[in-house]
Amino acid sequence: MTFAYNRNKIIFSLFITIGIVCISLSRLSNKQNTQSSLVPTHTYDLSEIKKRGKIIALTDNSSTSFYIYKGDSLGYEYEQLRLFAKSIGVELQMVIAKNLDTIFNQLNGCEVDILAANLTVTQERSALVDFSSPFILAQQVLVQRKPDGWENMSVKERDNKLIRSTVDLSGKKIFVRKGSSFYSRLKSLSEEIGEKIIVIEAPGEVNTEQLISMVANGQIDYTIADENVALNNQTYFSNLDVETPISFPQKIAWAIRKNSPELLNALNVWLDERKRTEENAALYAKYFKKKKSHGNGIGKYISHSGGIISEYDDLIKTYSKKIDWDWQLLASLIYQESHFSPTARSWSGANGFMQLIPSTAKHYGLDTIDATAEQSLKAGTSFIVDLDRYWKKYIPDKKERIKFVLASYNAGLGHVIDSRNLAGKYGKNKNVWNGNVENMILQKSNPFFYNDPIVKCGYCRGQETYLYVKEILNRYHHYKTMPEASASIACK
């Protein structure tokens, strides 16, 4: 996958943060020392949680734990917690950790009931808290790029160009956070192989997913991640290889206070029963195995002799008038969403021709289970009308506004509003997408930016939205070159 954005700006942004690494690491050390001496200050177990009517979970804002996509709450740990809360008859309240260095303090201080942030069970942490039965066993893996032309190589040819033995890490530069378990593992591994591994310390403000993204984009060559997180990110970046382990399997679990035995027992009973279910396997596949995007294809129905894009062209032409778009632009959006399949279902639970999530579909009177292409088009274009009406207040230029509408259709209106506000704060033109607001949505996976007080919707995998807009518009221009094409909008 080719990324068109300016890499130098991203590298500059990262290393501005790295410039304060000494301060960050000093604070980390101090917080860890404080954290290690903290013991639970109150007894607040399952019976009290049930009386309150809700369980409060502290989580990481990430694509594996918890995030908002198209206005819907998602995340592997979030979905597990929601089901557990239902099983004990309470509501679930998610609290986003602003600083992962203080989460054990918040738990033992009775601010929250449970920690759910892809936590590896370690001896040091087990001295502070109790851990539930593990819901994932994940070894640490090397994240590296596949070689150029890997699509046409045999497995053996590909492996010959990749690191497949830890011994071959000698002399390699690997970027990890010093406060992570990956840092200590690499230091131990360097001793084990008797060779120096060059460990480059990234500050706490740079998370694992950002480092993985930098590997995919060619900005750095290597990082380390837990296998489940690496697999999740590989569903976005097909050029990543995550098959080289550097550790034995480790337990990923939830943490609770040591004086909450009722909650621990209830969690363990529920987790142990759930491990054997098909529902659990399907949820794991949803986040860690299913590809998250459709790619750059132009559609199997294209005919350069007749200007045909799909079998639904007539319907698309009719409904494009409702939103005052070229029909080829609407067709490009539909291809991106469903490949013109009325029965398509995405990893996130979106359904149908225009891939509306259930809550949005319900708002526009659509039952996505048996919806026809036309019913989905009617609801989807109504949604686009409302998005256009919102953005028209701020962006009168139609060509420019379309980019904001497309981004909102993909990520949800709130994330685009956040990105626009960030653009204004950091001296960019908040009414221009290219090179301005699009740059800030890219930063919405960076804790420094998504924890900004002006950001209301938290973490967003902004690269997906960035590419979504570009791919739809690029495909649209391709469609426009076909014979018999109309030209009411020239969206550039």
C-alpha angles and dihedrals in degrees: 000000000000120000115207101191123107106274093191091064091052093047089048090050092050096049094045082063091044087054088073094046094116091056092045094050092046090054090046092054092049093048093049090052091051091045094051092060096047119106128182111288098195140029109238111154137164095290091056091045090054092049090052090049098226142068117220117216125191111212145170119255098237143116092264101042111030138332143141120251123179087346093304127114112241141164135116095251092042092055091048092049092048090056092046092050089052091050092057093042101249138110123254122237116191120206119192116226110234092190121022090201091072103041096105090053090053092050096047090042088061094243089125136014103221140017116224109172107123089276120188113219110241134167091245093053093043088061088062104038145008119254127216123231106292116263093191134029107207130174121206112257138192113249111211138152121260113242121267110276093021091145090070097042130097117241090255093051091049093047091052089061096045134070107260100160128056088225088069090062088080109123094005122132111233122184118215138144112264091222092057130093087241091069095056091043092055091048090052091045091053088057092046096054093040092231134102117259110196104230112195111202116226116193125251091258090068110074130204094258091055091052091049089052090051090054091051091049094049096246093119130011105221145020136158128240141166108268095244092053091045092051091050092053092045088064086066098038114045091184093068124102116203101165101106112092121206098181143031117266112287131201120255111198147146121267127222135172117282091237095058103085094151092056092045092052093047091049093049094048091049095045094046092051093045095051091075098051130103088225090063092049091049092051091050091050091049093061105027107031112027119090110244102209139043100226134222104305121139100216134271094247097064113124117181090201096056110021093240116156103168143344087260097059095118093052091047091051090052096050095040087069089060090062096032094238131134106265090234090060091053089045090053091053091049092049090051091050105040112353085244092298115141089198098049116134122191130213089255095056097259113145144204140002095330097028099235116178114239096256093051092044091051091051089058095044097256126142101205096195097078101009119148123223090258094050090050091047091052093052094040095051090047087056090050090050090055093047090049091049090054096048094043088073090064106023113042095174106095097207091052094042092057090066091055091047092051092048091049092049089055106038102019129261094269095060092050091048088051091050092049090051090049090050090056092047094051097047100262128129104266092196095057121075105194112077092353123052091016089059091055095048086056087058094053090093089058113093091215089064104031090051091054110121091237090060111090103174101048126206121023130173090233096178090070092054093042090055093039092062093044095047095048093049093044091050090046091057089050091052089050092061092063120101119269092026121153122223112206093131127036100193110184 
